[in-house]
């Protein structure tokens, strides 16, 4: 719907150079210069388009300890960081210490870090999850939607996604750089 709105504004603005076109109740009768037309399009797009933030999926995953199911759409704190890793991911294993240090750093700020280990055989998932602790979530079937690992999703208490990222940039060498990259510094 929002994309259609932007496209409609762009098409109408394109026609403004030659024909008068009603746009948000105003009529433009004189030809517009390209820069003015672009400015009008951007202003109108900003006024008429609000992007809804996505929510975490209504998905519950078991912990490694097997004592409970955790609903991802609910965050027990003001903010949560969900990190998705896989046993076969070399970058995940290489950055494991950074991820664990980040959990400690964010804990001091009241931000909960949840690890999801998945996308592999259950035995391998459980073995790798042991490196992150008994509260690690298991997702051997890869039901949590992600386009790659490692994957980072910052959400609020209602499950609204505030930020997400895939992979680790080369400049990230420690937990503080990763927190900055994710907007959690």
MINU-669772 format. One record per atom (N, C-alpha, C, O): residue number from 0; chain; atom name; y, x, z. Coordinates in steps of 0.001 Angstrom, whole numbers. Each point is the difference from the previous one (the first is absolute). Last residue first. Layout:
BEGIN
    i  ch  at        Y        X        Z
  NUM   A  CA        Y        X        Z
...
END
This chain:
BEGIN
    i  ch  at        Y        X        Z
  184   A   N     1257    24551    22089
  184   A  CA      555     1089      824
  184   A   C     1082     -495      937
  184   A   O      567      787      758
  183   A   N    -3402    -2989    -4358
  183   A  CA     -310     -240     1416
  183   A   C      560     1073      915
  183   A   O     -429      122     1148
  182   A   N       63     -743    -6221
  182   A  CA     1122     -707      589
  182   A   C     -206     -322     1480
  182   A   O      556     -969      515
  181   A   N    -3377     3589    -3679
  181   A  CA     -352    -1404      161
  181   A   C     1119     -828      632
  181   A   O     -162    -1202      211
  180   A   N      642     5923     -866
  180   A  CA     -385     -539    -1311
  180   A   C     -283    -1499       74
  180   A   O      307     -736     -938
  179   A   N      458     3112     4969
  179   A  CA     1241     -138     -770
  179   A   C     -289     -659    -1344
  179   A   O      716     -912     -414
  178   A   N    -4403     1991     3049
  178   A  CA      745    -1100      618
  178   A   C     1298     -248     -757
  178   A   O      370    -1150     -235
  177   A   N    -2865     4872    -1051
  177   A  CA     -671    -1234     -426
  177   A   C      702    -1219      593
  177   A   O      159    -1010     -685
  176   A   N     1315     5244     2014
  176   A  CA      350     -208    -1406
  176   A   C     -635    -1292     -521
  176   A   O      615     -726     -781
  175   A   N    -1761     2053     5102
  175   A  CA     1413     -390      -35
  175   A   C      473     -253    -1434
  175   A   O      768     -929     -250
  174   A   N    -5203     2544     1120
  174   A  CA      174    -1400      359
  174   A   C     1454     -454      -62
  174   A   O      272    -1156     -325
  173   A   N    -1649     5240    -2861
  173   A  CA     -292     -323     1399
  173   A   C      311    -1467      275
  173   A   O      476     -716     -881
  172   A   N       35     2765    -3449
  172   A  CA     -813     1066      614
  172   A   C     -376     -306     1441
  172   A   O     -867      662      571
  171   A   N     3036    -2758    -5479
  171   A  CA     -465     -433     1317
  171   A   C     -973     1033      546
  171   A   O    -1132      119     -468
  170   A   N     3081       99    -3955
  170   A  CA      904      496     1046
  170   A   C     -457     -400     1399
  170   A   O      521      525      984
  169   A   N    -2800    -1925    -5065
  169   A  CA     -236     1412      310
  169   A   C      908      519     1112
  169   A   O     -351      972      669
  168   A   N    -1179    -6202     -881
  168   A  CA      825      920     -786
  168   A   C     -199     1442      464
  168   A   O     -360      244     1152
  167   A   N    -3242    -4280     -894
  167   A  CA      833      823      876
  167   A   C      818      945     -867
  167   A   O     -570      818     -721
  166   A   N    -1914    -6066      -25
  166   A  CA      -30     1446     -165
  166   A   C      938      701      965
  166   A   O      747     -620      757
  165   A   N      557    -4229    -1530
  165   A  CA    -1329      492     -346
  165   A   C       87     1499     -197
  165   A   O      941      499     -617
  164   A   N     2023    -4744     3350
  164   A  CA      -39     1205     -836
  164   A   C    -1455      376     -249
  164   A   O     -884     -317      795
  163   A   N     4667    -3752     1457
  163   A  CA    -1356      460     -318
  163   A   C       91     1196     -921
  163   A   O      963      164     -748
  162   A   N     2020    -3915     4294
  162   A  CA      -32     1190     -854
  162   A   C    -1451      315     -302
  162   A   O     -888     -289      801
  161   A   N     2067    -3670     1499
  161   A  CA     1342      570      -40
  161   A   C       86     1180     -954
  161   A   O     1050      269     -583
  160   A   N    -4248    -4948     1409
  160   A  CA       -8     1403     -419
  160   A   C     1434      479     -152
  160   A   O      776     -567     -769
  159   A   N    -2800    -3354     4097
  159   A  CA      826      214    -1184
  159   A   C       43     1485     -319
  159   A   O      274      823      873
  158   A   N    -2417    -3011     2991
  158   A  CA     -823      398    -1134
  158   A   C      774      177    -1292
  158   A   O     -599      214    -1055
  157   A   N     2229    -1216     5639
  157   A  CA     -468    -1196     -709
  157   A   C     -891      338    -1199
  157   A   O     -478     -901     -689
  156   A   N     2616     4261     3453
  156   A  CA     -888     -775      862
  156   A   C     -565    -1237     -686
  156   A   O    -1045     -508      408
  155   A   N     2471     4390    -3719
  155   A  CA      585     -430     1263
  155   A   C     -996     -871      762
  155   A   O    -1148     -149     -419
  154   A   N      166     4430    -3160
  154   A  CA      213    -1445      122
  154   A   C      647     -319     1345
  154   A   O       14      821      917
  153   A   N    -1577     3358    -4733
  153   A  CA      776     -276     1210
  153   A   C      268    -1501       22
  153   A   O      503     -566     -970
  152   A   N    -4234     3979    -1581
  152   A  CA      706    -1284      -10
  152   A   C      671     -191     1353
  152   A   O     -660        0     1039
  151   A   N    -2110     3908    -4444
  151   A  CA      783     -240     1212
  151   A   C      738    -1327     -140
  151   A   O      679     -231    -1000
  150   A   N    -5108     3440    -1160
  150   A  CA      940    -1093     -205
  150   A   C      676     -295     1335
  150   A   O     -649        6     1046
  149   A   N    -2421     4241    -3745
  149   A  CA      375     -785     1166
  149   A   C     1087    -1007     -348
  149   A   O      802      197     -912
  148   A   N    -3374     -829    -2298
  148   A  CA      -17      537     1357
  148   A   C      499     1433      -23
  148   A   O     -191      697     -996
  147   A   N      646    -5626    -2213
  147   A  CA     -379     1396      158
  147   A   C       15      405     1456
  147   A   O      514     -716      860
  146   A   N      640    -3640    -2416
  146   A  CA     -177      587    -1331
  146   A   C     -366     1474       82
  146   A   O      -56      681    -1024
  145   A   N     -813    -5282     4324
  145   A  CA      747     1244     -152
  145   A   C     -288      564    -1377
  145   A   O    -1066     -230     -571
  144   A   N     -326    -4142     4200
  144   A  CA      538      313    -1332
  144   A   C      841     1283       -4
  144   A   O     1023       91      679
  143   A   N    -5415    -1509     2334
  143   A  CA     1445      147      176
  143   A   C      583      425    -1341
  143   A   O     -434     1000     -573
  142   A   N    -4226    -1346      894
  142   A  CA      648    -1312      -90
  142   A   C     1510       55      238
  142   A   O      728     -886     -447
  141   A   N    -4838     4219       27
  141   A  CA     1347      131     -562
  141   A   C      707    -1332     -161
  141   A   O      638     -238    -1025
  140   A   N    -5102     1458     3014
  140   A  CA       75     -708    -1285
  140   A   C     1375       82     -655
  140   A   O      183     -488    -1115
  139   A   N    -1171     2398     5498
  139   A  CA     -823      662    -1013
  139   A   C       91     -653    -1380
  139   A   O     -175      676    -1013
  138   A   N     2937     -556     5583
  138   A  CA      127     -816    -1206
  138   A   C     -825      620    -1135
  138   A   O      562      415    -1014
  137   A   N      914     -117     6772
  137   A  CA     -974      317    -1040
  137   A   C      126     -975    -1171
  137   A   O       33    -1216      187
  136   A   N     3326     3373     4056
  136   A  CA     -532    -1183     -678
  136   A   C     -891      421    -1165
  136   A   O      293      965     -705
  135   A   N     1029     1490     5649
  135   A  CA      131       78    -1455
  135   A   C     -684    -1208     -636
  135   A   O    -1086     -406      413
  134   A   N     1225     1746     4357
  134   A  CA      765    -1160     -455
  134   A   C      226      -10    -1513
  134   A   O      696     -875     -514
  133   A   N    -2979     4486     2928
  133   A  CA     -796    -1233       33
  133   A   C      741    -1249     -468
  133   A   O     -633     -997     -350
  132   A   N     1920     6041    -1554
  132   A  CA     -133     -685     1283
  132   A   C     -702    -1335     -100
  132   A   O     -183     -536    -1093
  131   A   N     1017     4215    -2266
  131   A  CA     1260     -663      326
  131   A   C      -66     -797     1305
  131   A   O     1034     -431      509
  130   A   N    -4783     2801    -2511
  130   A  CA     1060     1010      118
  130   A   C     1332     -603      432
  130   A   O      874      716      489
  129   A   N    -4704    -3432    -1496
  129   A  CA     -132      651     1300
  129   A   C     1062     1063      233
  129   A   O      356      281     1145
  128   A   N     -930    -2482    -5357
  128   A  CA      814     -766      948
  128   A   C      -58      609     1390
  128   A   O      959     -112      763
  127   A   N    -3764     1832    -4192
  127   A  CA     1401      438     -156
  127   A   C      911     -726      990
  127   A   O      938      599      526
  126   A   N    -5463    -1910     -566
  126   A  CA       86     1420      372
  126   A   C     1445      490      -63
  126   A   O      485      646      929
  125   A   N    -1439    -5028    -2444
  125   A  CA      -88      115     1459
  125   A   C      136     1454      460
  125   A   O      669      280      994
  124   A   N     -813    -1118    -5630
  124   A  CA     1225     -580      566
  124   A   C       -7      158     1522
  124   A   O     1005      398      589
  123   A   N    -4874      794    -2933
  123   A  CA     1062      989     -207
  123   A   C     1325     -473      592
  123   A   O      759      791      560
  122   A   N    -4402    -3786     -442
  122   A  CA     -301     1169      838
  122   A   C     1097     1055     -107
  122   A   O      422      571     1005
  121   A   N     -175    -4438    -3801
  121   A  CA      294     -280     1395
  121   A   C     -255     1200      902
  121   A   O      789      267      907
  120   A   N      602      471    -6036
  120   A  CA    -1177     -508      707
  120   A   C      314     -131     1491
  120   A   O      742      808      559
  119   A   N     3585    -1097    -3386
  119   A  CA    -1158      894      -94
  119   A   C    -1179     -651      725
  119   A   O      121    -1097      546
  118   A   N     4695     -294     -455
  118   A  CA     -331      285    -1392
  118   A   C    -1138     1000     -166
  118   A   O       45      871     -868
  117   A   N     2997     -948     5491
  117   A  CA     -788     -878     -860
  117   A   C     -342      576    -1351
  117   A   O      130     1197     -258
  116   A   N     2746    -1167     5405
  116   A  CA     -846      897     -787
  116   A   C     -895     -885     -846
  116   A   O     -671     -896      513
  115   A   N     5539      411     2357
  115   A  CA    -1084     -695     -684
  115   A   C     -751     1041     -803
  115   A   O      587      683     -840
  114   A   N     3102     -728     5283
  114   A  CA     -698      681    -1084
  114   A   C    -1070     -923     -554
  114   A   O     -731     -644      752
  113   A   N     5662       61     2071
  113   A  CA    -1369     -461     -201
  113   A   C     -593      761    -1181
  113   A   O      618      105    -1060
  112   A   N     3776      159     4834
  112   A  CA     -621      520    -1220
  112   A   C    -1446     -467      -46
  112   A   O     -761      190      948
  111   A   N     5714    -1799     1617
  111   A  CA    -1466       78        4
  111   A   C     -489      529    -1346
  111   A   O      458     -443    -1053
  110   A   N     4322     1072     3947
  110   A  CA     -562     -420    -1290
  110   A   C    -1508      231       38
  110   A   O     -462     1101      295
  109   A   N     3891      164     3093
  109   A  CA     -437    -1397       76
  109   A   C     -553     -551    -1298
  109   A   O      -90    -1216     -168
  108   A   N     1561     5802     1304
  108   A  CA     1091     -865     -467
  108   A   C     -376    -1474       37
  108   A   O      776     -854     -430
  107   A   N    -3860     4334     1582
  107   A  CA     1144      211      881
  107   A   C     1200     -852     -374
  107   A   O      897     -203      818
  106   A   N    -4677      246    -3603
  106   A  CA     -352     -680     1243
  106   A   C     1141      117     1008
  106   A   O      285     -944      736
  105   A   N     -163     3332    -4821
  105   A  CA      455    -1387     -110
  105   A   C     -304     -804     1262
  105   A   O      725     -934      340
  104   A   N    -2217     5483     -598
  104   A  CA     1465      -51      -96
  104   A   C      502    -1443       13
  104   A   O      935     -328      729
  103   A   N    -5602     1031     -947
  103   A  CA      527      385     1312
  103   A   C     1526      -97       28
  103   A   O      575     -526      953
  102   A   N    -2721     -191    -5076
  102   A  CA     -331    -1089      926
  102   A   C      577      290     1387
  102   A   O      575     -887      631
  101   A   N     -244     4266    -3836
  101   A  CA      951    -1076     -262
  101   A   C     -262    -1182      935
  101   A   O      940     -607      513
  100   A   N    -3958     4186     -495
  100   A  CA     1259      384      662
  100   A   C     1050    -1087     -171
  100   A   O      776     -275      914
   99   A   N    -4778     -313    -3231
   99   A  CA     -236     -164     1447
   99   A   C     1242      384      806
   99   A   O      332     -656      987
   98   A   N     -226     1322    -5654
   98   A  CA      -99    -1433      295
   98   A   C     -164     -245     1496
   98   A   O      634     -890      568
   97   A   N     -701     5340    -2118
   97   A  CA     1355     -555     -120
   97   A   C      -10    -1481      347
   97   A   O      902     -479      687
   96   A   N    -5037     2638     -944
   96   A  CA      725      437     1203
   96   A   C     1429     -566      -12
   96   A   O      507     -433     1035
   95   A   N    -3173     -368    -4897
   95   A  CA     -470     -735     1173
   95   A   C      763      384     1266
   95   A   O      390     -880      768
   94   A   N     -227     2398    -5627
   94   A  CA     1169     -466      763
   94   A   C     -373     -702     1293
   94   A   O      876     -550      669
   93   A   N    -4196     2227    -3750
   93   A  CA      931     1120      161
   93   A   C     1174     -378      912
   93   A   O      512      844      735
   92   A   N    -3625    -4176    -2006
   92   A  CA     -608      951      945
   92   A   C      950     1163      287
   92   A   O      119      448     1141
   91   A   N     1233    -3570    -4351
   91   A  CA     -105     -678     1302
   91   A   C     -539      968     1044
   91   A   O      524       91     1110
   90   A   N     -373     1305    -5593
   90   A  CA     1332       14      615
   90   A   C        0     -679     1366
   90   A   O      746      396      896
   89   A   N    -4770     -480    -3454
   89   A  CA      334     1352      452
   89   A   C     1353       81      675
   89   A   O      143      678     1017
   88   A   N    -3677    -4859    -1513
   88   A  CA     1372      382     -357
   88   A   C      345     1374      587
   88   A   O      142      145     1214
   87   A   N    -4229    -2910     -547
   87   A  CA      -54      864    -1183
   87   A   C     1369      541     -411
   87   A   O       93      777     -950
   86   A   N     -731    -3920     4653
   86   A  CA     -754     1224      258
   86   A   C        4      993    -1159
   86   A   O      -65     1208      227
   85   A   N     4224    -4594      604
   85   A  CA    -1395     -121     -435
   85   A   C     -715     1328      223
   85   A   O      626     1056      -84
   84   A   N     4115    -4207     1877
   84   A  CA     -601     1256     -478
   84   A   C    -1439     -279     -429
   84   A   O     -550    -1066      278
   83   A   N     5575    -1457     1390
   83   A  CA    -1316     -187     -605
   83   A   C     -469     1338     -563
   83   A   O      703      648     -775
   82   A   N     3010    -2642     4645
   82   A  CA     -346     1114     -890
   82   A   C    -1422     -224     -495
   82   A   O     -931     -127      796
   81   A   N     5298    -2690     1637
   81   A  CA    -1413      -64     -361
   81   A   C     -259     1101    -1019
   81   A   O      625       40    -1059
   80   A   N     3223    -1362     5014
   80   A  CA     -283      817    -1172
   80   A   C    -1500      -73     -224
   80   A   O     -785      352      879
   79   A   N     4635    -3647     1829
   79   A  CA    -1320      613     -127
   79   A   C      -27      849    -1262
   79   A   O      619     -336    -1009
   78   A   N     3204    -2187     4764
   78   A  CA     -384      546    -1307
   78   A   C    -1398      581       82
   78   A   O     -438      486     1043
   77   A   N     2050    -2914     2613
   77   A  CA     1110     -342     -892
   77   A   C     -287      473    -1429
   77   A   O      356     -668     -971
   76   A   N    -4724     -177     3690
   76   A  CA     1260      643      378
   76   A   C     1088     -454     -968
   76   A   O     -247     -806     -897
   75   A   N    -4434     -403      465
   75   A  CA      232     -148     1438
   75   A   C     1293      651      489
   75   A   O      255       28     1204
   74   A   N    -1724    -2441    -6026
   74   A  CA      293     1322      550
   74   A   C      313     -166     1476
   74   A   O      849     -817      356
   73   A   N    -3508    -2005    -4603
   73   A  CA      658      -50     1301
   73   A   C      186     1417      513
   73   A   O     -939      797       23
   72   A   N    -1306    -1737    -4097
   72   A  CA     1274     -708     -153
   72   A   C      761     -106     1314
   72   A   O     1154     -431       17
   71   A   N    -5611     2319     -371
   71   A  CA     1040      901     -505
   71   A   C     1364     -668     -102
   71   A   O     1027      671      103
   70   A   N    -5276    -1472     3294
   70   A  CA      707     -697    -1078
   70   A   C     1159      870     -453
   70   A   O      898      307      784
   69   A   N    -5733     1014     1659
   69   A  CA     1452      128       54
   69   A   C      605     -685    -1216
   69   A   O     -351      310    -1139
   68   A   N    -4432     -431     4409
   68   A  CA      547      -86    -1356
   68   A   C     1524       48      140
   68   A   O      563     -608      911
   67   A   N    -4448     2745     2656
   67   A  CA      921    -1065     -390
   67   A   C      327       66    -1487
   67   A   O     -248      997     -679
   66   A   N    -2892     1971     3004
   66   A  CA      266     -946     1079
   66   A   C      937    -1143     -383
   66   A   O      102     -985      732
   65   A   N    -1861     5170    -3083
   65   A  CA     -740    -1238     -203
   65   A   C      266    -1063     1035
   65   A   O     -714    -1001       63
   64   A   N     2337     5740    -1098
   64   A  CA     -690     -288     1253
   64   A   C     -816    -1282      -94
   64   A   O     -935     -204      775
   63   A   N     3731     1450    -4358
   63   A  CA    -1154      888       61
   63   A   C     -816     -275     1263
   63   A   O    -1230       52      -30
   62   A   N     4045    -4151    -1757
   62   A  CA      289     1364      460
   62   A   C    -1286      817      -27
   62   A   O    -1099     -552      -47
   61   A   N     2240    -3768    -3292
   61   A  CA     -594      440     1267
   61   A   C      441     1416      353
   61   A   O      321      805     -874
   60   A   N     2646    -4559    -1958
   60   A  CA     -983     1063     -171
   60   A   C     -562      412     1359
   60   A   O      701      -64     1010
   59   A   N     2227    -4164    -3837
   59   A  CA     -413      583     1276
   59   A   C    -1097     1019     -270
   59   A   O     -932     -256     -762
   58   A   N     5226    -2453    -2050
   58   A  CA    -1282      696      -39
   58   A   C     -285      577     1377
   58   A   O      882      590      625
   57   A   N     2943    -2908    -3635
   57   A  CA     -659     -633     1143
   57   A   C    -1442      500       18
   57   A   O     -923     -683     -443
   56   A   N     5001     3668    -1709
   56   A  CA     -991    -1046     -250
   56   A   C     -584     -558     1295
   56   A   O      -78      694     1014
   55   A   N     5143     1116    -1324
   55   A  CA    -1329      593       46
   55   A   C    -1023    -1112     -199
   55   A   O      254    -1143      380
   54   A   N     4505      367    -2571
   54   A  CA     -650       -2     1316
   54   A   C    -1315      755     -108
   54   A   O     -597       90    -1073
   53   A   N     5558      194    -1906
   53   A  CA    -1406     -418       91
   53   A   C     -508       68     1437
   53   A   O      588      664      854
   52   A   N     4566    -1728    -2317
   52   A  CA     -878     1122      324
   52   A   C    -1431     -504      106
   52   A   O     -249    -1088      520
   51   A   N     4271     -971    -3619
   51   A  CA     -763     -200     1222
   51   A   C     -893     1193      223
   51   A   O     -627      503     -932
   50   A   N     5384     -823    -1749
   50   A  CA    -1404      389      -95
   50   A   C     -675     -232     1342
   50   A   O      401      564     1018
   49   A   N     3920    -2785    -3792
   49   A  CA     -379      605     1266
   49   A   C    -1488      276      -77
   49   A   O     -784     -873     -370
   48   A   N     5147     -494    -3108
   48   A  CA    -1375      462      172
   48   A   C     -188      587     1387
   48   A   O      690      941      390
   47   A   N     3553    -2603    -2378
   47   A  CA    -1017    -1036     -179
   47   A   C    -1415      419      275
   47   A   O     -899     -834      -96
   46   A   N     4881     3686      463
   46   A  CA      339    -1253      660
   46   A   C    -1160     -992      -43
   46   A   O     -214     -758      946
   45   A   N     -101     4924    -3210
   45   A  CA       11      220     1453
   45   A   C      286    -1294      746
   45   A   O     -547     -223     1081
   44   A   N      754      167    -5774
   44   A  CA    -1387      218      431
   44   A   C      -63      165     1511
   44   A   O     -892     -540      653
   43   A   N     5099      251    -2641
   43   A  CA     -673    -1292      -16
   43   A   C    -1451      123      450
   43   A   O     -522     -877      688
   42   A   N     3031     4833    -1102
   42   A  CA      551     -841     1056
   42   A   C     -712    -1341       67
   42   A   O     -340     -474     1085
   41   A   N     -810     3395    -4584
   41   A  CA     -443      530     1286
   41   A   C      508     -850     1156
   41   A   O     -742     -270      945
   40   A   N     2172     -831    -5331
   40   A  CA    -1446     -230      158
   40   A   C     -478      457     1368
   40   A   O     -744     -714      672
   39   A   N     5187     1652    -1863
   39   A  CA     -185    -1436      241
   39   A   C    -1476     -316      229
   39   A   O     -343     -769      898
   38   A   N     1419     5152    -2142
   38   A  CA      482     -278     1355
   38   A   C     -209    -1467      350
   38   A   O     -440     -320     1104
   37   A   N     -488     1626    -5499
   37   A  CA     -997      545      916
   37   A   C      386     -276     1446
   37   A   O     -851     -365      810
   36   A   N     3933     -810    -4111
   36   A  CA    -1167     -871      -98
   36   A   C    -1086      466      974
   36   A   O     -625     -816      679
   35   A   N     4442     3453    -1181
   35   A  CA      332    -1218      744
   35   A   C    -1192     -951        0
   35   A   O     -272     -664     1001
   34   A   N     -141     4545    -3568
   34   A  CA       60      360     1421
   34   A   C      294    -1225      860
   34   A   O     -596     -173     1063
   33   A   N      593     -328    -5864
   33   A  CA    -1331      234      577
   33   A   C       24      332     1490
   33   A   O     -860     -475      742
   32   A   N     4771    -2587    -2638
   32   A  CA     -425     1362     -288
   32   A   C    -1345      225      669
   32   A   O     -296     -636     1011
   31   A   N     1931    -4283    -2623
   31   A  CA      -28      940     1123
   31   A   C     -411     1368     -489
   31   A   O     -825      125     -905
   30   A   N     3334    -4886    -1287
   30   A  CA    -1050     1026      -99
   30   A   C      104      981     1159
   30   A   O     1102      343      429
   29   A   N      593    -5300      390
   29   A  CA      438     1171     -732
   29   A   C    -1139     1008      -79
   29   A   O     -827       73      908
   28   A   N      447    -4192     1446
   28   A  CA      337     -351    -1376
   28   A   C      441     1201     -816
   28   A   O       61      -77    -1227
   27   A   N    -2953    -1700     5830
   27   A  CA      597     1214     -545
   27   A   C      248     -270    -1471
   27   A   O     -942     -190     -770
   26   A   N      195    -2966     5457
   26   A  CA     -113      157    -1455
   26   A   C      679     1290     -397
   26   A   O     1114      287      437
   25   A   N    -3678    -2363     4335
   25   A  CA     1168      590     -646
   25   A   C     -246       88    -1500
   25   A   O    -1143      111     -445
   24   A   N    -2143    -1658     3727
   24   A  CA     1141     -903       37
   24   A   C     1255      555     -650
   24   A   O     1019     -691      -29
   23   A   N    -5185     3159      126
   23   A  CA      334     -374     1379
   23   A   C     1298     -811       67
   23   A   O      844      220      869
   22   A   N    -1361      897    -5480
   22   A  CA     -780      836      901
   22   A   C      504     -247     1410
   22   A   O     1158      288      301
   21   A   N     -744    -2029    -5909
   21   A  CA      223     -327     1409
   21   A   C     -916      849      873
   21   A   O    -1202       77     -254
   20   A   N     3285     1302    -4615
   20   A  CA    -1237     -371      677
   20   A   C      319     -370     1446
   20   A   O      671      762      695
   19   A   N     1591      323    -6043
   19   A  CA      267     -339     1394
   19   A   C    -1286     -513      652
   19   A   O     -687     -849     -568
   18   A   N      437     4434    -3427
   18   A  CA      118    -1435      251
   18   A   C      370     -245     1459
   18   A   O     -413      746      888
   17   A   N      -50     3740    -2644
   17   A  CA      387     -757    -1188
   17   A   C      265    -1471      280
   17   A   O      834     -608     -670
   16   A   N    -2091     3878     4035
   16   A  CA      894      768     -861
   16   A   C      507     -836    -1167
   16   A   O     1098      235     -505
   15   A   N    -4347    -1761     3781
   15   A  CA     1411     -142      375
   15   A   C      935      736     -941
   15   A   O     1176     -348     -101
   14   A   N    -6131      360      100
   14   A  CA      670     -960     -863
   14   A   C     1482     -129      288
   14   A   O      736     -545     -822
   13   A   N    -3453     3278     3520
   13   A  CA      -13      573    -1341
   13   A   C      745     -918     -970
   13   A   O      706      466     -894
   12   A   N    -1452    -1944     5263
   12   A  CA     1058     1004      -44
   12   A   C       80      622    -1385
   12   A   O     1092      295     -485
   11   A   N    -4578    -3335     1351
   11   A  CA     1298     -679      -33
   11   A   C     1135     1003     -119
   11   A   O      951     -229     -748
   10   A   N    -5236     1978     1268
   10   A  CA      111     -665    -1304
   10   A   C     1339     -704     -119
   10   A   O      663       91    -1034
    9   A   N    -1692     1881     5175
    9   A  CA      190     1033    -1019
    9   A   C      181     -622    -1377
    9   A   O      856      439     -768
    8   A   N    -1904    -3297     4337
    8   A  CA     1360      531      159
    8   A   C      275     1039    -1077
    8   A   O     1077        3     -595
    7   A   N    -5409    -1698      798
    7   A  CA      905    -1040     -458
    7   A   C     1447      490       89
    7   A   O      791     -237     -913
    6   A   N    -4106     2986     2665
    6   A  CA      -85      -19    -1451
    6   A   C      972    -1013     -569
    6   A   O      672      265     -996
    5   A   N    -1131      -76     5646
    5   A  CA      677     1188     -504
    5   A   C       10       27    -1514
    5   A   O     1008      354     -611
    4   A   N    -3400    -3826     2629
    4   A  CA     1419     -155      292
    4   A   C      793     1192     -545
    4   A   O     1041     -176     -633
    3   A   N    -5727      301      442
    3   A  CA      526     -932     -986
    3   A   C     1501     -173      174
    3   A   O      741      -79     -980
    2   A   N    -2967     2592     4173
    2   A  CA       58      744    -1253
    2   A   C      562     -882    -1114
    2   A   O      793      456     -825
    1   A   N    -1626    -2383     5006
    1   A  CA     1168      864       69
    1   A   C      168      768    -1314
    1   A   O     1117      191     -481
    0   A   N    -4952    -2892      852
    0   A  CA     1181     -817        0
    0   A   C     1255      868        0
    0   A   O      914     -246     -787
END
